[in-house]
């Protein structure tokens, strides 16, 4: 696990070092790529939400269930924010600029509360 973490950190570091090399000087319309990546991200967020809800049903009450409810809510908010971003990029919906940030804010609150509840139960 430790070796895998080091390898991932090195790959991420190299990616961020080389990223400015691929920066484009002229503006191009690459919204198709953005929509494809956001759709793939939305798929994995919905998959995470499915697994979180499935795990929550396995707990059947108990102290850990409260934290998984918070974490499931965070996954739902992340998926909603990604869905709003896809709709905004595809120009099918005109959104207020702060709406996506507000949804991310609520997702962060739910995530923090879920981890806090898990810490409280474990300790």
C-alpha positions, 0 to 999 in steps of 0.5 A: 500500500505504501509503495502504491501511494508513492507511485501515485504521488509521483505520477500526480506530481509529474502530471502537474509539472507537465501540465503547463506545457500543454496549456494553449495560448489561444482560446479554443472551444473544448466543451465537448471534452469537458462534458465527456469528462463531467459525464464520466465523473457523474457516473462514478459519483452515482456509483459511489452514491449507490455503494454508500446507500447499499452499505447503509442498508447493510448497517441496519441501524446502529451508530455508524448509520448516522455517519453513512447518511451524512456521507450518502448525502454528500455523494448526492450533493456532489452528483447534483453539482456535477449534473448542474455543471454538465447542464451549464456546459451544454448550454441547456440551462442558464444557471446563477453563477453561485449555485454550483458553488453553493451545492459544493458547499453543502456537499463539503458540510455533509462530508465533514459531518459524516467524517466527524460522526465516524470519528465520534463513533470510533473513538 
